[in-house]
Amino acid sequence: MTRILLLLTLIAALLLGWQFWPDERPTSTSYAGLGEDTADFRQARPGTTLAFPADHGPHPDYRIEWWYLTANLVDEDGRAFGVQWTLFRQAMAPADPALETPSPWTSRQLWMAHAALSTLGDHRFSERFARGGVGQAGVEAAPFAAWIDDWSLRATDATAGLDRLVVQASDETFGYRLNLDAEGPLVRHGDAGFSQKSADGQGSMYYSQPFYRVTGQLRLDGEVIAVGGRAWLDREWSSQLLGPTQSGWDWFSLHLDGGAKLMAFRLRGGSDEKGDGGDYLSGSWITPQGEVTPLVGDELRLTPLDDSRVAGRELPTTWRVEVPGHGLDVTVRARHPDQWMDTSFAYWEGMVSVEGSQEGVGYLEMTGYAPE
C-alpha cells in the first residue's frame, strides 16, 4: 500500500520554491500528517465505482496516490531476492482554475519514486523526484505506463492493461528488468474498492493485482542474475489516509503456497468503539481464483512477536498472523531484518517468510516508528 506520500512535502520547497503558492506550506512532516483535514480535496467514499482502465491512471483531485510493486524472487541456485518499485504522486494544493496557465511549470503535482533490491544479507535502495507537467514523470492509463526518468512500469502492448507489464530501474550498484504476467484477476479491497482506515470512516480507494508471475534479470555489483518468482501491485489513492490520532501502519501482502493471497494491515492509534484508544485492523482473503472475503474485527489478528533494532528503532520484524475463518495461523518473519528505506521520510519495507499452518513469502511495510 506506500502509502507515504506526505514525505513529498519535504521536497516541495526544492522543486517548487513555493513561488506559486507561498501560503500553502505543509504544517506537518510526520506520518500522522496523513490524518490532517483535507476538505478541499476530493474524498474517497464508499459507493464509488472503480472503472478500468481509467483508474489505472492518476487521480489529481485526490491528495495522494501510488503505484506500488513488490516481488519475491529466486535464482537458479535458490538464492532469494526482493524487489520494490514505487511511484508516488502528491497534489500540493487542490485544483484552482484561476491559477492554471499554459506553462507546465505551474503544475501542482509532485512525483517521487523508490527502487530497492534486497538479498538475505543486504538491502539497497534509491530515490528520485520530479514535478508534474514537464514530462519527467507521470502515468498514462491506456496503454498503461508509469515512469520517472528511465525508471518505468509499462504494459507490453495497447491491449495488456495491467495483465502484462515490464518494470525496470537502475542505480550505480543495482538494477532490474522484470516481466510481469498476471495469472488471476484484479482484486478490489474493502467495500468494492473503498478501504476504510479507521473507525471514523475515512479511507482510500484500493485495488491490487496480486497474481503476477515474474521472469527477468537483476544486476547486483556487476553480476547479472536470472530470476523468477511472484509479484504484487497495489493501487491506492486518498486525500486523508489516516485518522487524526493514528501514527502509522504495519502492512502485509502474502503469497501462500496453496495459491491463496492475504492483504492485511494494522493502523496504530485512533479510537475504538469504547472510545479509549486502539488499533484499526482490516484485510482481504483472496482465493486462488481471485474471490475476495473482507476481513474485519476478530476475523483477522496481527500480533507482534519479536523486535529487531533497526536505524535506532525497535521494529516488530516477527509476527503471528491469524485468519481463523480460513484456518490460517502463521509466523511471518523478516528474511533480512535491516530492510530499512532511509529515504526522505524513512520506513521499513522488505521481504518476509511465512511458516505455520501454511507456507509462503511476501512483503511487510512498517511506517511511523520513532527513533529512541
Buried (B, 14 or more C-beta within 10 A) or exposed (E): BBBBBBBBBBBBEEBBEBEBBEEBEBEEEBBBBBBBEBEEBBBBEEEBEBEBBEBBBBBBEBBBBBBBBBBBBBBEEEEBBBBBBBBBBBBBBBEEEEEEEEEEEBBBBBBBBBBBBBBEEBBBBBBBBBBBBEEBBBBBBBBBBBBBEEBBBBBBEEEBBBBBBBBBBBBEEBBBBBBBBBEBBBBBBBBBBBBBBBBBEBBBBBBBBBBBEBEBBBBBEEEEBEBBBBBBBBBBBBBBBBBBBBBBBBBBBBBBEEBBBBBBBBBBBBBEEEEEEBBBBBBBBBBEEBEBEBBEEEBBBBEEEEEBEBBEBEBBBBBBBBBEEBEBBBBBBBBBBBBBBEBBBBBBBBBBBBEBBBEBBBBBBBBBBEEE
